[in-house]
Amino acid sequence: MSWRGLPARFRHGIILLGALTGACIAGPWLSGDPTIIVEPAQAGLLPPLSQRWVVELRDGSRTAAQAAQRTETGWVLFGRGEPRALPAGAVVSVQRQVFWLGTDTLGRDVLARLLWGGRVSLAVGLVALLVAVVVGTSLGLLAGWHGGLLDSVLMRLADALLAIPALFLLLLMAASLRPSLTVLILMLGGLSWMGVARLVRGQVLSLKEREFVLAARGIGASPLRIALVHLLPNTLTPLSQDAALRLGDLILAEASLSFLGFGVAPPLPSWGGMVAEGGEVLGTAWWLILLPGVAVTAVVIGAALLADGLGEVARPEG
Amino acid sequence: MARWLLRRLAAAALIVWLVATATFLLVAFAPGDITQRLAEARVPPHAREQWRRAFGLDRPVWTRYAEWIGGALRGDLSTSWTTYRPVAVMIGEALPNTIFLAAAGLLLELLGGVAIALRQARRPFGASDRVLTLATLTAFAMPTFWVALLLAEVFAYRLPVFPPSHMHSPAGELATGWQRLTDLAHHSVLPVLAIGLTGVGAIARYLRGSLLDERGQAYVLAARARGCSARRALRVHALPNALLPLITVLGLSLPFLVSGSLVIEVVFSWPGMGQLVYSAALARDVPTLMGGTLVITVAVVLGNLMADVAYAVVDPRVRLGGGV
C-alpha cells in the first residue's frame, strides 16, 4: 500500500507524531542547554521572541543585558535597573541570544526545556506503553487460553483495577514508593495492562476454537508456539489500535502526575511539570502555561488520529 | 431482574474488596515505611520506634489487614496522621463537594455533547461537521490541569470575572440561603467549565458515531417517509436510541471523570476528595490516602452499578436477554 493510499487520518497522525518526536530528538541541536540559568533578575520571565546579550562570567554564572557596551576597562551592561560595569577579566563571553519561546522564572530557555521535556514525556509514555502491552498481552493470552479459575481471577483483578480512578491510585503509589523515573514508568505501565489483557483475551477466546488453531494443537504444537505463532499475529490489528490510544492516555497520566509534583522529578524538565511551574506565577507569564499544554495536546491528537487511521486501514470498506 | 441485580451487587462487592486489599498491599509492601522518611529528616532511632508503635506499624501485616478490612466494613477508616481526625469524618466533608463538582461537570458534558453531535449529524462530512470533529478531538486530547490553569489565567487573573479558588468566599461561607447559593455558583463556574470542556470531546465523538448509525436505520427512514422533518427525525427518533449505549459509556468513564476532578480540585483549591488525597499524598498521610482511594472507588463502582440498572430499566433487551 502506497503512502497516498493510506487513510488521511493515519497520515496526519504519523506526520504530527513524527514531527514532534523529531523535534524533541533534535532538541539539543535546535536549542541550548535547558538547565542553564541566566540571572533571573535580568532574564527571568522574558516573553517569547525576546533578545538579550547573554554574558558568561568567570565564576560560571550567566547574566543578561538589553545592551552591552565595550569600554577600555571591560563591559557596561544596560538592563533592568542601573547600568552595571564589569571588568574585562570577569567576562568570559558575550553573545546575542534569541529566546524564541521566552524564559521561565529562573531565566531558563523555554524552547530548550520544551524540547527536553518532550524527550522525557515521550520516552516515559513509550516505555510505559511497552510495559503495559507486554504484561497485558501475556496475561490476556494466559487467561484466554487457560480459562477456568486463572481466567476468573485475572479478569476480576482487571475489573477492580479499572474501577479505581487511576490518578488516586497513582498518588497512593507515588506517596508510598520512591518516584524515580523507573518506578514512575513501572507504575504507569502496571496500571494500564488491564485494557490490553481484556482485548487479547477476547481475541484468544474467539480464535482458539478455529480450525487453524485446532490443527496446530492436533499436530502437537506447544501452547507457547500456538500463542506466539498463531494467536498473537491475529490480535495485532486491534492491539496496535488500542496501543495508539493508550499512548495518549499514558502521556496525559504522566503529565498530570508531574503537574501534581509526583511524576518526573524537577531538575529534569517534563511538560506537566512545566505547566505547574507556570501555574505558580499565574497571571504574569501565559507562555509558561500555554506552550507545554499545546505540546501534550498535539501528541494526544496525533495518537488518536493514528488509532482512528489504524482502524480504517484494517477495515478499508468502512 | 432481582437475580440479575443480585449478581451485579455481588460483583461490585468483590471489586470493592479487591480494591481494599490492593491498596493495603501496596502500602504494606512498599519498600520502606513512613518512618524511613522521618529518618531522612534526621529523627533519632528511638523516636522512629515510637512513631512505628503509634502508627501500629510494629504489628504483623495480617493483623493490620484484618483491622483495615474490619474497620472499613464498620465505616471506621482509622485516624489521619496529619490532622489526627477520623478519616471517615474528613471524607464525609469532602465527598459531597466532589460529587457536586463531578455531577455538574457531567451534566455540562452531556448537554454540550448532545448539542454538538446533533449539529454534526445534521450534515455529516460537511464543513461544520469537519470543524467540530477537529474541535472535539482537541477537547478530548487536552490535559485537564492545563485547561483548568488556562481558565484561571484568563477568567480569574487577566479578566477577574470569576474567583480563582475555593468553594466559597469568606462572606459566602457565613451567609445562608440565596446568597450562599449564588456565591457557590460563582465559584463553581470555572471548575465545572474545566471538567465540561475536557469531557465534552469524548461524548460528542461517541454520540456522533452512534447518531450516524441510527440515521441509516429503517425506522428513521420510515419516519422521514411519513413526512417527518429531517430535524425531527434526528432529534425525536434517532437521538433516544443513540443515547442508550451512552449510559454504559458514561458509567465506564466515571473513573476518568473523578481523576479529572482531582486535578481540578487541586488547581482551584476545591475542598473535595481530590484535594484531600493530594494533600495526604504530599504529607504521606497513609490512612487518609487509603481511605480516600477506597471511598472514591466505592463511589465509582456504585455509579457504574447505577448506570447498569438504568440501562436495564430503559432497555428491556438487557434484562430479557438472560442478564449479562
Interface residues (C-beta under 8 A of the other chain):
Chain A: R156 L157 D159 A160 L161 L162 A163 I164 P165 A166 L167 F168 L169 L171 L172 M173 A174 A175 S176 L177 R178 G248 L252 A255 S256 F259 L260 G261 F262 G272 V275 A276 G278 G279 L282 G283 W286 I289 L290 P292 G293 V296 T297 A298 V300 I301 A304 L305
Chain B: A11 L14 I15 L18 V19 A22 T23 L26 V27 A30 P31 G32 L137 T138 F140 A141 M142 P143 T144 F145 W146 V147 L149 L150 A152 E153 A156 Y157 R158 P164 L254 P255 F256 V258 S259 L262 V263 V266 V267 G274 V277 Y278 A280 A281 L282 R284 V286 L289 M290 G292 T293 I296 T297 V300 V301 N304
